[in-house]
Amino acid sequence: MIIDKLKEEFLNCRVGQTVIPRLKAQKGSELYFHGITDPAKPFFLSSLIKPVNRTILYLANDTNSALSIYFEVVNLTNPPVFYFPSQEVS
């Protein structure tokens, strides 16, 4: 599948080879990524799921962007992906 080849290319590139070891070494602590363009976020998240082998939490700015990322990641990966919508409290 093309997406698997793209993920492999990302993991073998300079950025991928830098990010994965950092994430594996940071067990028990939080890491924050910023500056990733919106179209690249689902690909970036889905490419981290297997190599990192730990829970990844993505917080979206709004419901529409959360749903968009959710559906794209679900289509790019096999592991379980969950969506927790916000709730208004009055």
Secondary structure, DSSP 8 states (H G I E B T S, - for coil): -HHHHHHHHHHHSHHHHHHHHHHHHTTTS--------GGGHHHHHHHHHHHH-S------SSHHHHHHHHHHHHHH-SS-----------
